[in-house]
Structures are given as structure tokens and as C-alpha cells.
Amino acid sequence: MFDDLPPDLDHLHTLRVWHTMWLQRIDAKIAALARRQTEEERGRCNRPAPPEWIIELGIGERRPPLQIHTGDCHMAGKRHRRDEARRLLATGLKACGHCRPDSLLGITDLSSKPAFTAAAH
């Protein structure tokens, strides 16, 4: 039989200690990854639901509303607030062409209304 282990006791003890240290490192890494995976799963389960509607805001001091989006629309951008979607759509604020919140809210025929502007806000 092929035996590639050292023939003396001192070297065998050294190898055993070395491998024990590696097993401890591997076990610690496994435990850390398992904890992280559990925390990520808990975070996914506890994440609040997206809002139903969000209003995308412009840039500047007054930050006028630009478009209405559904809460999970990927086109919404970073500047937004969660309120008054129905009222702003009724005043003529543009609805997002991707998520179509106006259709979901049942407010589809607004072409005859004047466009909402920052000055009117």
C-alpha cells in the first residue's frame, strides 16, 4: 500500500495539529457563511412591501413632481415620495410609460387636461 505520510511520530503530530487548525478555520468559515445566509433570508422575509405608488421628483430646491410610478417600477429613480398619486395624475402629471400607474388606477383619459408644471404646483 502506498503510504505518503512521514515515518516518525513528531512529524505525524505536527501534521495532525496543522490539519486540526485548518479544520477549525473551515468550520469557522462555514458557521459565518451560515449565519450570513440566515440573516439575509431574515432580511428578505422582513423587508417591507414597496409602496403602491410613488411620485418621481425633479432636481433642485423645490423638487417638482415629474412622473407617477407604481411602487416597484424600475424606472422610478432615486428621488421620490409615496403620496398623492391619484390627485397628481388628475391634474395632468405624466404617468410612467413603463409601469402605467394611470391604467392601474383607472385614470386613463387625461389627454384633454393641461399638463402639470412645477409653476402650477
N, C-alpha and C positions, 0 to 999 in steps of 0.2 A: 504494500500500500504506500502511496505517495504521502510523505509527511514533510511539510514545509515549515513546521514550527521549530523554534530553537530547541536544542537538545538539553539546555541547562535550566535549572529551576529559577534562577534570578531573572533571566530574560523572559521566561514564561510569566512570572509575576508582574513584570513591567508591562508586558503586552496586555495582561488582564486588567491592570489599573488603567492603562491607556484606553482600552475598549470600554471600560466602565464609565470613564469620563465622557467618551463620545456618546454612549447610550443616554447619559444624563442630559447632555446637550440636546440630543434628538428628542428626548421625552419633554424637555422644557419647551422646545420649539413647537412640538405637537400640541401641548397644552395651551400655549399662547395663541396658536392659529385657531384652535377650537374655541377659545374664549372670544376671539375677534369675530369668528363666524357666528357665534351665538349673539353677540352684541349687534352685528349687522342685521341679523334676522329680526331681533327685537326692535331695532330701529325701523326696519321696513314695516313691521306689524303696527308700530305705534305712530307712524308718520301720519299727520293729519291729511284728510282728503283735500284735493285742490278746491279752491272756491268755484262756485258755479260760473261766475262771470268776473272779468277783470277789465279795467279801463287802462289802456296804454297811455302813458303821459309823455308830453314833449320835453324838450330840454329848456332850461332857463329857470329864472326865479319863480315865475308863475306856473310853469309846467302845465300848459293847457292839455286837455284830453285830445288824443289823436284817433284812436280806434277802440272798438269794443271787441273782446275776445272771450271765448269760453275759457274756463279756468285752467284747462290742460293744454291749451294751444301752444305749439312750439314757436310760433311767430310773435308771441306777445312782447318779447324784450324784457329788460330788467326794470324799467321804471313803470310801475303800475299801481293801481289801487283797486279795491274789491267792490265798491259800491255803485249804485245808481245807473246800472247798465240800461235798464228799460227806459228811464227818463232821457238819458243822453241819446239813445237811438231814436226816440220820438222827436227830439229836437233836430235830428239830421246828422248826428255824428256818424262817421263812416264805420261800418262793421267790417271785421276782418274777412277777407275773401277766402281764407283757408278753412277756418273753423265755422264760419257762418252763424254767429250768435243771433243775428236778426231772424233767421229762419227758425232756429230752436225756440226763440221767444215768441214767434208768431207775429213779428213786426217786419213784413217783407215789402210793403208798398210805400216806400218813403221817397220815391224819386221826385215827387212834386214838392216836397218840403225844402226850404232853404238849407244850405249846408251849415253845419255848426262851426263857428270860428272861435278863436281864443278871445277876440274882442267882445263877442256876444256872451261869453262866459263871465 
